[in-house]
Amino acid sequence: MRSRFFFCALLAILAIGASLNSGQARQPVRQQLLSQQEAADPAAAKVLSARLQKAMGCVGYPTVTTDDVPLVRSFYRTAFSKQHCQAKWVMWALTPSMLSVNGKRSPFTTDHDLEQPEWRVEKWDYEKSGFSRGHMMPAADCRFAEKASLECALMSNICPQTAKLNNGAWNALEIRCREWCRIEDTLFIVCGPIYKDTPQKIGIAHLLDVPDAFFKVVLSMRKGHEKMLGFVMANNEYPAKMREAVCSVASIEQETGIVFFPNLPKEVKERLDQTADYWEWKTPKQLERNYSSNYYGGGNRYQQKPAAGKQTAPKSSKGRKRNYYYKKPSDL
């Protein structure tokens, strides 16, 4: 009798533990162990860094001019603009293993890799400016390793953003990219500021320009599902929703003068530059909600019928049956 009691108690403890770890259980065990090892072992993080840098080199880094200072980090690359005193673009590769460990977020730090003191923007240059310190490579993408978190917090990775944009559509897009990553396996992401003729300036010890908008370009090279998507969001108190900010990458290249992923095969780049199909990108939740693998690969985007037995088709006033279809997935 006593042995049965202890056995039942053990099963209850195991059940509680499984419920607490349900979020992590969605990721493969091997993937969780890999990311934990990378977070705890600097040598493993160094191997991951080399692998991601090689992958980014295969698709190609964006345009760099004489006005830019190229900076190589462990898990991203950036071109610092001398004219605007902030990043011109930041590029990184995002993999699911980078999202399985939720480590600490590092505080903002001055970038002493920049040679000239006038380029080394300080944290307090943003004080009383009315603008938030907006990460280009998000802090949530860098918590898997201490070095990644430290480099993400460098002020050369920060641009002035309105609170409405930073906490709203821009944050929603960062979250969505992490969700897409779990389906696409590896995403190549580039983002940066866009300026008009005479940008507003902020700063105390250093002057930096306030961007009028921000762009983000997302590329997936998953075999058979290669795709690319662009976003442009106004940096004001009324930024557009994420879906409303979708545009072709070709239009961003024309506006910024930056060429993205120049090492892609010419015919592939020309095709992907012109596409801007937001509904082609799926999240794990969307795939769970009646999105079969066949539907994900193609077919009618909006006219997928519900599974048999889920709904009954009521008759209309004329005695005819109505057809009910699923609507488009909702946005964040």
C-alpha positions, 0 to 999 in steps of 0.5 A, spaced: 500 500 500 505 504 501 509 503 495 503 504 491 502 511 494 509 513 493 508 511 486 502 515 485 506 521 488 512 520 483 507 520 477 504 527 480 510 530 481 512 528 473 506 531 471 507 537 474 514 538 471 511 536 464 506 542 465 511 547 467 516 545 461 511 545 456 513 551 453 520 548 452 517 541 450 515 544 443 523 544 441 526 538 440 530 535 445 537 535 441 536 543 439 534 545 447 541 541 449 545 545 443 542 552 445 544 550 452 551 548 451 552 554 447 549 559 452 554 556 457 560 554 453 564 560 450 567 555 445 561 552 443 558 559 442 564 561 438 563 555 433 556 557 432 558 564 430 563 561 425 557 557 422 553 563 422 558 568 419 559 563 413 552 562 412 551 570 411 557 570 407 554 565 402 548 570 401 552 576 401 553 582 406 549 589 404 552 595 401 558 599 404 560 606 402 566 610 404 562 614 409 561 607 413 565 604 418 564 596 417 564 592 424 564 585 425 561 582 431 560 575 433 553 574 431 552 580 427 555 585 422 553 592 421 555 598 417 556 604 422 554 611 418 559 617 420 554 622 417 548 620 421 552 617 427 548 610 428 548 604 424 546 604 417 544 597 417 545 591 421 545 584 419 544 577 422 542 570 421 537 567 426 536 560 428 531 556 432 537 554 437 538 561 439 531 562 441 531 556 446 535 559 452 532 565 455 539 568 458 540 575 461 539 582 457 545 586 458 545 594 459 547 599 454 554 600 453 558 605 449 562 602 443 569 603 443 571 599 437 569 606 433 575 610 432 573 617 433 570 619 440 565 623 436 562 617 434 561 613 440 554 615 442 553 614 450 546 612 453 545 618 456 545 622 449 537 619 449 535 622 455 529 627 455 530 627 447 523 623 447 525 617 443 527 610 445 533 606 444 531 602 439 535 595 438 536 593 431 538 586 432 533 585 438 535 583 445 531 577 445 535 574 439 541 574 443 540 571 450 542 565 448 550 567 449 553 572 454 557 575 448 551 575 444 547 579 449 553 584 450 554 586 443 547 587 442 547 592 447 552 596 444 550 603 442 552 602 435 546 597 434 541 602 437 537 607 433 532 613 436 525 610 435 518 613 438 516 609 443 509 607 439 514 604 434 519 601 438 513 597 443 508 596 437 509 594 430 517 594 430 516 589 436 511 585 433 515 584 427 521 582 431 516 577 435 513 574 428 521 573 425 522 569 431 516 565 430 517 564 422 524 562 424 521 556 427 518 554 421 524 556 416 530 554 420 534 559 418 532 567 417 537 572 414 535 579 417 537 586 415 534 592 418 536 599 419 534 607 418 531 611 412 532 619 412 529 624 409 532 631 407 533 634 413 532 629 419 531 632 426 537 631 431 538 629 438 544 628 443 547 631 449 555 629 448 554 627 441 549 629 435 545 623 431 540 624 426 533 621 428 530 617 422 524 618 418 522 610 418 526 604 418 526 598 414 527 590 415 528 585 410 527 578 411 530 572 407 529 564 407 533 560 403 529 553 405 529 549 399 523 549 395 520 555 399 525 560 398 522 567 399 524 574 401 519 580 404 520 587 406 517 592 411 518 600 412 515 603 418 514 610 419 518 613 425 512 617 428 507 616 433 502 613 428 506 607 425 502 603 420 501 596 423 505 590 421 501 587 415 500 595 412 508 596 412 509 590 407 513 592 401 518 589 396 525 589 397 526 592 390 523 598 393 527 598 399 533 598 395 531 603 391 529 608 397 536 606 401 541 605 395 543 599 399 543 592 395 541 586 400 544 579 399 548 580 393 551 573 393 544 570 391 544 567 384 541 573 379 535 569 377 533 568 384 534 575 387 531 578 381 525 574 383 525 574 390 526 582 390 519 583 386 515 579 391 511 581 397 507 576 399 506 576 407 501 570 407 506 566 404 510 566 411 507 561 416 508 561 424 507 554 428 500 557 430 498 558 424 500 551 421 497 548 427 490 551 426 488 547 420 494 549 415 496 542 412 503 541 409 500 541 402 496 548 404 503 551 406 506 549 400 501 552 395 494 552 393 488 557 394 491 561 400 484 564 403 479 558 401 481 552 405 475 548 407 474 546 414 475 539 416 469 534 416 465 534 422 467 541 425 461 545 422 455 544 419 452 548 413 446 551 415 441 552 410 439 559 407 432 562 407 432 559 400 434 552 402 441 552 399 447 550 403 452 556 405 459 554 404 464 557 410 471 558 409 477 560 414 479 567 414 486 570 413 490 569 419 490 575 424 496 579 425 499 581 432 
